[in-house]
Amino acid sequence: MKIVAIIFYIFSAILLLGAFKYFLDLTKPGVYPPKKILKKKAAALFGCGGIFLLMAVLISKFL
């Protein structure tokens, strides 16, 4: 079960780093794709990364 928790930690780190990259792109002027799409992508990645992180913590604590 420890391997599964580690995989979830890795997935959450990748997703959260991707969301952070999109968030940094929002601060730049004249980016493509439009800022509205970047906000949606960043929110989706933050949500999925948070879910994976929560699952990894629950697996590592209770199993």
Phi and psi restraints in degrees (value plus and minus 20) as a CYANA .aco file:
   2 LYS   PHI     -85.4   -45.4
   2 LYS   PSI     -54.6   -14.6
   3 ILE   PHI     -84.5   -44.5
   3 ILE   PSI     -60.6   -20.6
   4 VAL   PHI     -83.5   -43.5
   4 VAL   PSI     -61.2   -21.2
   5 ALA   PHI     -84.3   -44.3
   5 ALA   PSI     -60.5   -20.5
   6 ILE   PHI     -84.5   -44.5
   6 ILE   PSI     -60.9   -20.9
   7 ILE   PHI     -82.8   -42.8
   7 ILE   PSI     -61.8   -21.8
   8 PHE   PHI     -84.8   -44.8
   8 PHE   PSI     -58.5   -18.5
   9 TYR   PHI     -81.9   -41.9
   9 TYR   PSI     -61.9   -21.9
  10 ILE   PHI     -85.4   -45.4
  10 ILE   PSI     -65.7   -25.7
  11 PHE   PHI     -80.0   -40.0
  11 PHE   PSI     -62.8   -22.8
  12 SER   PHI     -85.8   -45.8
  12 SER   PSI     -58.1   -18.1
  13 ALA   PHI     -85.0   -45.0
  13 ALA   PSI     -61.9   -21.9
  14 ILE   PHI     -83.8   -43.8
  14 ILE   PSI     -65.2   -25.2
  15 LEU   PHI     -86.1   -46.1
  15 LEU   PSI     -61.1   -21.1
  16 LEU   PHI     -90.0   -50.0
  16 LEU   PSI     -54.7   -14.7
  17 LEU   PHI     -87.3   -47.3
  17 LEU   PSI     -58.0   -18.0
  18 GLY   PHI     -83.9   -43.9
  18 GLY   PSI     -60.8   -20.8
  19 ALA   PHI     -85.3   -45.3
  19 ALA   PSI     -59.0   -19.0
  20 PHE   PHI     -84.2   -44.2
  20 PHE   PSI     -57.4   -17.4
  21 LYS   PHI     -83.6   -43.6
  21 LYS   PSI     -64.8   -24.8
  22 TYR   PHI     -84.3   -44.3
  22 TYR   PSI     -56.9   -16.9
  23 PHE   PHI     -84.7   -44.7
  23 PHE   PSI     -59.4   -19.4
  24 LEU   PHI     -88.5   -48.5
  24 LEU   PSI     -53.6   -13.6
  25 ASP   PHI     -85.3   -45.3
  25 ASP   PSI     -46.8    -6.8
  26 LEU   PHI     -86.2   -46.2
  26 LEU   PSI     -46.3    -6.3
  27 THR   PHI    -101.8   -61.8
  27 THR   PSI     -34.1     5.9
  28 LYS   PHI    -103.1   -63.1
  28 LYS   PSI     120.9   160.9
  29 PRO   PHI     -99.9   -59.9
  29 PRO   PSI     125.3   165.3
  30 GLY   PHI      45.1    85.1
  30 GLY   PSI      26.4    66.4
  31 VAL   PHI    -112.5   -72.5
  31 VAL   PSI     135.2   175.2
  32 TYR   PHI    -143.8  -103.8
  32 TYR   PSI     112.9   152.9
  33 PRO   PHI     -91.4   -51.4
  33 PRO   PSI     150.3   190.3
  34 PRO   PHI     -77.7   -37.7
  34 PRO   PSI     136.8   176.8
  35 LYS   PHI     -80.7   -40.7
  35 LYS   PSI     -51.5   -11.5
  36 LYS   PHI     -83.2   -43.2
  36 LYS   PSI     -60.9   -20.9
  37 ILE   PHI     -90.5   -50.5
  37 ILE   PSI     -59.0   -19.0
  38 LEU   PHI     -83.0   -43.0
  38 LEU   PSI     -57.7   -17.7
  39 LYS   PHI     -84.1   -44.1
  39 LYS   PSI     -61.4   -21.4
  40 LYS   PHI     -84.3   -44.3
  40 LYS   PSI     -63.1   -23.1
  41 LYS   PHI     -85.3   -45.3
  41 LYS   PSI     -62.4   -22.4
  42 ALA   PHI     -84.3   -44.3
  42 ALA   PSI     -62.2   -22.2
  43 ALA   PHI     -84.4   -44.4
  43 ALA   PSI     -61.0   -21.0
  44 ALA   PHI     -85.2   -45.2
  44 ALA   PSI     -62.6   -22.6
  45 LEU   PHI     -88.4   -48.4
  45 LEU   PSI     -59.2   -19.2
  46 PHE   PHI     -81.9   -41.9
  46 PHE   PSI     -62.5   -22.5
  47 GLY   PHI     -84.2   -44.2
  47 GLY   PSI     -68.0   -28.0
  48 CYS   PHI     -85.6   -45.6
  48 CYS   PSI     -60.7   -20.7
  49 GLY   PHI     -83.7   -43.7
  49 GLY   PSI     -58.8   -18.8
  50 GLY   PHI     -85.8   -45.8
  50 GLY   PSI     -59.3   -19.3
  51 ILE   PHI     -85.6   -45.6
  51 ILE   PSI     -64.9   -24.9
  52 PHE   PHI     -82.9   -42.9
  52 PHE   PSI     -59.0   -19.0
  53 LEU   PHI     -85.4   -45.4
  53 LEU   PSI     -62.3   -22.3
  54 LEU   PHI     -83.0   -43.0
  54 LEU   PSI     -62.4   -22.4
  55 MET   PHI     -84.8   -44.8
  55 MET   PSI     -59.1   -19.1
  56 ALA   PHI     -85.5   -45.5
  56 ALA   PSI     -60.7   -20.7
  57 VAL   PHI     -86.2   -46.2
  57 VAL   PSI     -63.6   -23.6
  58 LEU   PHI     -83.5   -43.5
  58 LEU   PSI     -60.9   -20.9
  59 ILE   PHI     -85.4   -45.4
  59 ILE   PSI     -64.1   -24.1
  60 SER   PHI     -92.4   -52.4
  60 SER   PSI     -48.4    -8.4
  61 LYS   PHI    -103.1   -63.1
  61 LYS   PSI     -59.9   -19.9
  62 PHE   PHI    -125.0   -85.0
  62 PHE   PSI     -32.9     7.1
